[in-house]
Amino acid sequence: MGEGGAAAMKDCDVAVIGGGPAGSTVAALLAERGFRVALFEKSRHPRFHIGESLLPANLPLFERLGVAAEVRAIGMHKWGAELVSPAHPRPTRLAFADAWDKSLPYAYQVRRSQFDEILFRNAARKGALAQEGCRVRGVEFAPGGGACLQVEREDGAAESWRARFVADASGRDTFLGGRLGAKRRNARHNSAAIYAHFRGARRNAGSCEGDITIFWFEHGWFWFIPLADGITSVGAVVWPYYLKSRTKPVNEFLMDTIALCPKLAARLEGAERVTAAEATGNYSYACDRTHGPGYLLLGDAYAFIDPVFSTGVMLAMTSAVDGADAIETCLRRPGKARRALARFDRRTRRGPREFSWFIYRVTSPAMRGLLMGPRNLLRMREALLALLAGDVFSRSPIGPSLLAFKGLYYFLSLADPRAALRAWRRRRSSLRDAANAGA
Ligand SMILES: Cc1cc2nc3c(=O)[nH]c(=O)nc-3n(C[C@H](O)[C@H](O)[C@H](O)COP(=O)(O)OP(=O)(O)OC[C@H]3O[C@@H](n4cnc5c(N)ncnc54)[C@H](O)[C@@H]3O)c2cc1C
């Protein structure tokens, strides 16, 4: 570190690796509380990122950060979700206004390039030293506490930074998780995605224009996310075996895949693809820890399961809010650090856990049937909508109703054992394939 007569080591209280939603949120909150924060982002904003559909539970976080008006200005109002299934004659619409807590009836669809830039500039405004084109190359934790980071700038210049605490918000790069050997493939789930942006897609009318639409099809499901500037994001989340079957260029493969879902193809008739299609391989993983001596793992740097419920940004920002509280306690009241870290750990693990049961089953016929026609028996529909709104950290007492929903799912699966067995076998063989491929 600092070899070859490099410039003197720079100092900060907290070094944040990655300027996405998690990194910019934790940096803003800690800078606001008077910490010297160095935020390192390897790329430059605005930059493309997938993950454009937000949840109502994001909105209080925007208020807290002071960016609500800016996000509203770039966002498309999303009042609910439309579900389209090949096994059902009509689509279903789920409105957030019908959720358990009626106070958050909408969310936004955003271009992540704009959204992430808003959060990043906000961190700088709040006093964080927010640096773009700065890639963290290495971190060494000192036995007595604190860490040294090696940072490389775009022009190749190297810097060393000393930090009292490190927040890893490096997303799917899982900077620390990878280096510490803490990252684990999710043994219970895997999927892959292929996506692009389209101009001229046929959207729903009126206030439903900004709804996300989910289309199930033979190999998985599609998202259809209308953005504010008229562009629509379309992506297929598929079993990895399907992506592996690709023999054509990605653009053609995406269009062939869309053709397998006639109801989506009809919405894209005459639409023009305006970005190159991108494919992402199996991305379901979690680290075996949320923190260690002198560091926290935030957002995707800790875990990511699946985009079906659009939870990624909400979970990333929530973990950053909790992370800021934990780091503040560690640095200002070390005697209370253990308790603060335990709380951070509990909440960070809880988010992915709450959603995973539903995610693992979303392509099964019983779950599809329940989502297409949710009844409000025992307030199950309101509880389900609360979950879909991301309302898992508030005091809404949705637990018992969700338990009833799960019971009903098992009951329906038993009522049609052949379909349930087929879905289970398919999932199992896909997991085995991924394990054999070492994905
Ligand atoms: C196909 C797909 C669809 C998705 N759809 C949705 C959706 O609709 N809604 C939703 O909420 N979520 C969605 N997600 C998930 C969402 O994209 C992520 O959960 C979210 O971006 C996580 O935020 P983050 O801040 O943890 O990480 P990121 O947003 O990935 O930010 C990490 C940042 O760290 C930077 N970085 C990485 N390594 C370094 C380094 N060494 N030094 C400096 N900088 C570094 C990166 O450049 C990046 O800017 C989707 C994910 C996938 C794969």
The ligand as a Tripos MOL2 file, in Angstrom:
@<TRIPOS>MOLECULE
LIG
   53    58     1     0     0
SMALL
NO_CHARGES

@<TRIPOS>ATOM
      1 C1        -32.5510   -8.4470  -14.8560 C.3       1 LIG1
      2 C2        -32.7340   -7.6150  -13.6280 C.ar      1 LIG1
      3 C3        -33.8670   -6.8090  -13.5090 C.ar      1 LIG1
      4 C4        -34.0610   -6.0320  -12.3570 C.ar      1 LIG1
      5 N1        -35.1920   -5.2780  -12.2170 N.ar      1 LIG1
      6 C5        -35.4030   -4.5800  -11.0830 C.ar      1 LIG1
      7 C6        -36.5550   -3.7570  -10.9160 C.ar      1 LIG1
      8 O1        -37.3990   -3.6660  -11.7950 O.2       1 LIG1
      9 N2        -36.6880   -3.0610   -9.7530 N.ar      1 LIG1
     10 C7        -35.7470   -3.1260   -8.7500 C.ar      1 LIG1
     11 O2        -35.9290   -2.4870   -7.7070 O.2       1 LIG1
     12 N3        -34.6290   -3.8680   -8.8980 N.ar      1 LIG1
     13 C8        -34.4420   -4.5820  -10.0290 C.ar      1 LIG1
     14 N4        -33.2880   -5.3020  -10.1820 N.ar      1 LIG1
     15 C9        -32.3110   -5.2840   -9.1000 C.3       1 LIG1
     16 C10       -31.5550   -3.9450   -9.0150 C.3       1 LIG1
     17 O3        -30.9310   -3.7070  -10.2570 O.3       1 LIG1
     18 C11       -30.5240   -4.0060   -7.9060 C.3       1 LIG1
     19 O4        -31.0570   -4.7140   -6.8020 O.3       1 LIG1
     20 C12       -30.0900   -2.6130   -7.4300 C.3       1 LIG1
     21 O5        -29.4950   -1.8810   -8.4620 O.3       1 LIG1
     22 C13       -29.1110   -2.7520   -6.2590 C.3       1 LIG1
     23 O6        -28.5580   -1.5260   -5.9110 O.3       1 LIG1
     24 P1        -27.0680   -1.4670   -5.2950 P.3       1 LIG1
     25 O7        -26.8060   -0.0390   -4.9650 O.co2     1 LIG1
     26 O8        -26.9240   -2.4960   -4.2510 O.co2     1 LIG1
     27 O9        -26.1250   -1.9420   -6.4910 O.3       1 LIG1
     28 P2        -25.9160   -1.2890   -7.9370 P.3       1 LIG1
     29 O10       -27.1040   -0.5160   -8.3370 O.co2     1 LIG1
     30 O11       -25.4760   -2.3740   -8.8400 O.co2     1 LIG1
     31 O12       -24.7280   -0.2630   -7.7180 O.3       1 LIG1
     32 C14       -23.4130   -0.7230   -7.4990 C.3       1 LIG1
     33 C15       -22.4440    0.3420   -7.9900 C.3       1 LIG1
     34 O13       -21.1380   -0.0220   -7.5690 O.3       1 LIG1
     35 C16       -20.2130    0.3090   -8.5930 C.3       1 LIG1
     36 N5        -19.0060   -0.5130   -8.3520 N.ar      1 LIG1
     37 C17       -18.9060   -1.8560   -8.4160 C.ar      1 LIG1
     38 N6        -17.6550   -2.2580   -8.0870 N.ar      1 LIG1
     39 C18       -16.9550   -1.1220   -7.7840 C.ar      1 LIG1
     40 C19       -15.6110   -0.8670   -7.3580 C.ar      1 LIG1
     41 N7        -14.7220   -1.8720   -7.1850 N.pl3     1 LIG1
     42 N8        -15.2330    0.4100   -7.1580 N.ar      1 LIG1
     43 C20       -16.0980    1.4400   -7.3460 C.ar      1 LIG1
     44 N9        -17.3760    1.2600   -7.7630 N.ar      1 LIG1
     45 C21       -17.8200   -0.0170   -7.9560 C.ar      1 LIG1
     46 C22       -20.9720   -0.0320   -9.8660 C.3       1 LIG1
     47 O14       -20.4420    0.6400  -10.9930 O.3       1 LIG1
     48 C23       -22.3940    0.4230   -9.5130 C.3       1 LIG1
     49 O15       -22.6300    1.7620   -9.9180 O.3       1 LIG1
     50 C24       -33.0880   -6.0740  -11.3240 C.ar      1 LIG1
     51 C25       -31.9400   -6.8680  -11.4600 C.ar      1 LIG1
     52 C26       -31.7710   -7.6350  -12.5860 C.ar      1 LIG1
     53 C27       -30.5290   -8.4930  -12.6880 C.3       1 LIG1
@<TRIPOS>BOND
     1     1     2 1
     2     2     3 ar
     3     2    52 ar
     4     3     4 ar
     5     4     5 ar
     6     4    50 ar
     7     5     6 ar
     8     6     7 ar
     9     6    13 1
    10     7     8 2
    11     7     9 ar
    12     9    10 ar
    13    10    11 2
    14    10    12 ar
    15    12    13 ar
    16    13    14 ar
    17    14    15 1
    18    14    50 ar
    19    15    16 1
    20    16    17 1
    21    16    18 1
    22    18    19 1
    23    18    20 1
    24    20    21 1
    25    20    22 1
    26    22    23 1
    27    23    24 1
    28    24    25 2
    29    24    26 1
    30    24    27 1
    31    27    28 1
    32    28    29 2
    33    28    30 1
    34    28    31 1
    35    31    32 1
    36    32    33 1
    37    33    34 1
    38    33    48 1
    39    34    35 1
    40    35    36 1
    41    35    46 1
    42    36    37 ar
    43    36    45 ar
    44    37    38 ar
    45    38    39 ar
    46    39    40 ar
    47    39    45 ar
    48    40    41 1
    49    40    42 ar
    50    42    43 ar
    51    43    44 ar
    52    44    45 ar
    53    46    47 1
    54    46    48 1
    55    48    49 1
    56    50    51 ar
    57    51    52 ar
    58    52    53 1
@<TRIPOS>SUBSTRUCTURE
     1 LIG1         1 GROUP 0 **** ****
